[in-house]
Amino acid sequence: MKNFRTSSMCDVIDVMLYKFNHYDNLIWTKCLNQIDYAIVNEDSILITPQQLIALFEYNFERELRKIEATTSDLIHRDANSLYFLNKILEDFDRLKWIKLSLSRSRKFSRLTDTNGSKSIRYSFKVLKTTLRLNELFDEKDIDTLNPILKELELIGDLHYSRISVHHLIDSLDNAINGGMELNDHEVELIASIMELVEMKFEQDNPDLLLVTDW
């Protein structure tokens, strides 16, 4: 199997900002005033990663330079929303859209305590993702997988299909656990797909575009 980053699967994410957090409210306000965004509803807008990058470079150049000069340990402890969103822009290299949602709750906390170690947690949800089999497997393995995926009705006559992550995982899991007669290599290929769909995807259950080659 080829080297692959699961962050490259993300197409659309929903990021939660909080009105009563300084940087969150600043980012939200500047987006409304400086970006040609698409309105989703009263408290949600849709922007592109390129728009957010330009906004950060224009408004927060000094803060971003400080982030680059700070060690990873200090960033993890004191990270703010600029760091979080900047990290997403760096890691999610195929992101097409970012949905920004504003929470007006006065009661919120991003500080978590795990075994006595405090850290900051940020809220985002993966809404849409793409799994391209040709980026994971060679042609021979794809030829092996396609009949299995078709029998499971995960793909049809086209080279792509839209399904939920839960449907993908459930179907592949059933196939491995007695739903189909598979040899060891076929089980290994299916298991490698399931391993890619990390816990975040299972929790969020995004819409998934499954793309194969014929």
Contacts in CASP RR format, 6 or more apart in sequence:
PFRMAT RR
TARGET T0000
AUTHOR 0000-0000-0000
METHOD contacts of the structure
MODEL  1
MKNFRTSSMCDVIDVMLYKFNHYDNLIWTKCLNQIDYAIVNEDSILITPQ
QLIALFEYNFERELRKIEATTSDLIHRDANSLYFLNKILEDFDRLKWIKL
SLSRSRKFSRLTDTNGSKSIRYSFKVLKTTLRLNELFDEKDIDTLNPILK
ELELIGDLHYSRISVHHLIDSLDNAINGGMELNDHEVELIASIMELVEMK
FEQDNPDLLLVTDW
1 136 0 8 1.000
1 137 0 8 1.000
1 141 0 8 1.000
1 192 0 8 1.000
2 135 0 8 1.000
2 136 0 8 1.000
2 137 0 8 1.000
2 138 0 8 1.000
4 135 0 8 1.000
4 136 0 8 1.000
4 196 0 8 1.000
5 91 0 8 1.000
5 93 0 8 1.000
6 196 0 8 1.000
6 197 0 8 1.000
6 198 0 8 1.000
6 201 0 8 1.000
7 91 0 8 1.000
7 92 0 8 1.000
7 93 0 8 1.000
8 92 0 8 1.000
8 93 0 8 1.000
8 94 0 8 1.000
8 135 0 8 1.000
9 94 0 8 1.000
9 129 0 8 1.000
9 130 0 8 1.000
9 131 0 8 1.000
9 196 0 8 1.000
9 201 0 8 1.000
10 92 0 8 1.000
10 94 0 8 1.000
10 95 0 8 1.000
10 126 0 8 1.000
10 128 0 8 1.000
10 129 0 8 1.000
11 94 0 8 1.000
11 95 0 8 1.000
11 96 0 8 1.000
11 97 0 8 1.000
11 127 0 8 1.000
11 128 0 8 1.000
11 129 0 8 1.000
11 130 0 8 1.000
11 209 0 8 1.000
12 95 0 8 1.000
12 96 0 8 1.000
12 97 0 8 1.000
12 98 0 8 1.000
12 99 0 8 1.000
12 126 0 8 1.000
12 127 0 8 1.000
12 128 0 8 1.000
12 206 0 8 1.000
13 88 0 8 1.000
13 92 0 8 1.000
13 95 0 8 1.000
13 97 0 8 1.000
13 98 0 8 1.000
13 99 0 8 1.000
13 124 0 8 1.000
13 125 0 8 1.000
13 126 0 8 1.000
13 127 0 8 1.000
14 44 0 8 1.000
14 99 0 8 1.000
14 101 0 8 1.000
14 124 0 8 1.000
14 125 0 8 1.000
14 127 0 8 1.000
15 85 0 8 1.000
15 88 0 8 1.000
15 98 0 8 1.000
15 99 0 8 1.000
15 100 0 8 1.000
15 101 0 8 1.000
15 122 0 8 1.000
15 123 0 8 1.000
15 124 0 8 1.000
16 101 0 8 1.000
16 103 0 8 1.000
16 122 0 8 1.000
16 123 0 8 1.000
16 124 0 8 1.000
17 24 0 8 1.000
17 25 0 8 1.000
17 27 0 8 1.000
17 28 0 8 1.000
17 81 0 8 1.000
17 100 0 8 1.000
17 101 0 8 1.000
17 102 0 8 1.000
17 103 0 8 1.000
18 24 0 8 1.000
18 25 0 8 1.000
18 102 0 8 1.000
18 103 0 8 1.000
18 105 0 8 1.000
18 108 0 8 1.000
19 25 0 8 1.000
19 28 0 8 1.000
19 102 0 8 1.000
19 103 0 8 1.000
19 104 0 8 1.000
19 105 0 8 1.000
20 104 0 8 1.000
20 105 0 8 1.000
20 106 0 8 1.000
20 108 0 8 1.000
21 81 0 8 1.000
21 108 0 8 1.000
21 110 0 8 1.000
23 80 0 8 1.000
23 81 0 8 1.000
23 82 0 8 1.000
24 81 0 8 1.000
24 102 0 8 1.000
27 55 0 8 1.000
27 81 0 8 1.000
27 82 0 8 1.000
27 85 0 8 1.000
27 100 0 8 1.000
28 100 0 8 1.000
28 102 0 8 1.000
30 55 0 8 1.000
30 59 0 8 1.000
31 37 0 8 1.000
31 45 0 8 1.000
31 47 0 8 1.000
31 52 0 8 1.000
31 55 0 8 1.000
31 100 0 8 1.000
32 45 0 8 1.000
34 55 0 8 1.000
34 58 0 8 1.000
34 59 0 8 1.000
35 47 0 8 1.000
35 51 0 8 1.000
35 52 0 8 1.000
35 55 0 8 1.000
36 51 0 8 1.000
37 45 0 8 1.000
37 46 0 8 1.000
37 47 0 8 1.000
37 51 0 8 1.000
38 45 0 8 1.000
38 46 0 8 1.000
38 47 0 8 1.000
39 45 0 8 1.000
39 46 0 8 1.000
40 46 0 8 1.000
40 99 0 8 1.000
40 101 0 8 1.000
43 101 0 8 1.000
43 102 0 8 1.000
43 103 0 8 1.000
43 104 0 8 1.000
44 99 0 8 1.000
44 100 0 8 1.000
44 101 0 8 1.000
44 102 0 8 1.000
45 99 0 8 1.000
45 100 0 8 1.000
46 97 0 8 1.000
46 98 0 8 1.000
46 99 0 8 1.000
46 100 0 8 1.000
47 97 0 8 1.000
47 98 0 8 1.000
47 100 0 8 1.000
48 96 0 8 1.000
48 97 0 8 1.000
48 98 0 8 1.000
49 89 0 8 1.000
49 92 0 8 1.000
49 95 0 8 1.000
49 96 0 8 1.000
49 97 0 8 1.000
49 98 0 8 1.000
52 85 0 8 1.000
52 89 0 8 1.000
52 98 0 8 1.000
53 89 0 8 1.000
56 64 0 8 1.000
56 82 0 8 1.000
56 85 0 8 1.000
56 86 0 8 1.000
56 89 0 8 1.000
57 64 0 8 1.000
60 82 0 8 1.000
63 82 0 8 1.000
64 82 0 8 1.000
64 86 0 8 1.000
67 75 0 8 1.000
67 82 0 8 1.000
67 83 0 8 1.000
67 86 0 8 1.000
75 83 0 8 1.000
76 119 0 8 1.000
76 120 0 8 1.000
77 118 0 8 1.000
77 119 0 8 1.000
77 120 0 8 1.000
78 120 0 8 1.000
79 120 0 8 1.000
81 122 0 8 1.000
84 122 0 8 1.000
88 95 0 8 1.000
88 98 0 8 1.000
88 124 0 8 1.000
89 95 0 8 1.000
94 130 0 8 1.000
96 128 0 8 1.000
99 127 0 8 1.000
110 120 0 8 1.000
110 121 0 8 1.000
110 122 0 8 1.000
110 123 0 8 1.000
111 118 0 8 1.000
111 119 0 8 1.000
111 120 0 8 1.000
111 121 0 8 1.000
112 118 0 8 1.000
112 119 0 8 1.000
112 120 0 8 1.000
112 121 0 8 1.000
125 204 0 8 1.000
125 206 0 8 1.000
126 200 0 8 1.000
126 201 0 8 1.000
126 204 0 8 1.000
126 206 0 8 1.000
127 204 0 8 1.000
127 206 0 8 1.000
127 207 0 8 1.000
128 206 0 8 1.000
128 207 0 8 1.000
128 208 0 8 1.000
128 209 0 8 1.000
129 165 0 8 1.000
129 201 0 8 1.000
129 206 0 8 1.000
129 207 0 8 1.000
129 208 0 8 1.000
129 209 0 8 1.000
130 208 0 8 1.000
130 209 0 8 1.000
130 211 0 8 1.000
131 168 0 8 1.000
131 193 0 8 1.000
131 196 0 8 1.000
131 208 0 8 1.000
131 209 0 8 1.000
131 210 0 8 1.000
131 211 0 8 1.000
132 211 0 8 1.000
133 142 0 8 1.000
133 145 0 8 1.000
133 210 0 8 1.000
133 211 0 8 1.000
133 212 0 8 1.000
133 213 0 8 1.000
134 142 0 8 1.000
134 211 0 8 1.000
134 212 0 8 1.000
134 213 0 8 1.000
136 192 0 8 1.000
136 193 0 8 1.000
136 196 0 8 1.000
137 145 0 8 1.000
137 189 0 8 1.000
139 213 0 8 1.000
141 189 0 8 1.000
142 212 0 8 1.000
142 213 0 8 1.000
144 185 0 8 1.000
144 186 0 8 1.000
144 189 0 8 1.000
145 186 0 8 1.000
145 189 0 8 1.000
145 190 0 8 1.000
145 212 0 8 1.000
146 155 0 8 1.000
146 212 0 8 1.000
146 214 0 8 1.000
148 175 0 8 1.000
148 180 0 8 1.000
148 182 0 8 1.000
148 186 0 8 1.000
148 190 0 8 1.000
149 155 0 8 1.000
149 210 0 8 1.000
149 212 0 8 1.000
150 156 0 8 1.000
151 180 0 8 1.000
152 171 0 8 1.000
152 172 0 8 1.000
152 175 0 8 1.000
152 180 0 8 1.000
153 171 0 8 1.000
154 161 0 8 1.000
154 163 0 8 1.000
154 167 0 8 1.000
154 168 0 8 1.000
154 171 0 8 1.000
154 210 0 8 1.000
155 161 0 8 1.000
155 210 0 8 1.000
155 212 0 8 1.000
159 211 0 8 1.000
159 212 0 8 1.000
159 213 0 8 1.000
159 214 0 8 1.000
160 209 0 8 1.000
160 210 0 8 1.000
160 211 0 8 1.000
160 212 0 8 1.000
161 209 0 8 1.000
161 210 0 8 1.000
162 207 0 8 1.000
162 208 0 8 1.000
162 209 0 8 1.000
162 210 0 8 1.000
163 207 0 8 1.000
163 208 0 8 1.000
163 210 0 8 1.000
164 205 0 8 1.000
164 206 0 8 1.000
164 207 0 8 1.000
164 208 0 8 1.000
165 197 0 8 1.000
165 201 0 8 1.000
165 202 0 8 1.000
165 204 0 8 1.000
165 205 0 8 1.000
165 206 0 8 1.000
165 208 0 8 1.000
166 202 0 8 1.000
166 205 0 8 1.000
168 193 0 8 1.000
168 197 0 8 1.000
168 208 0 8 1.000
168 210 0 8 1.000
169 194 0 8 1.000
169 197 0 8 1.000
169 202 0 8 1.000
172 190 0 8 1.000
172 193 0 8 1.000
172 194 0 8 1.000
173 194 0 8 1.000
175 182 0 8 1.000
175 190 0 8 1.000
176 182 0 8 1.000
176 187 0 8 1.000
176 190 0 8 1.000
176 191 0 8 1.000
182 190 0 8 1.000
END
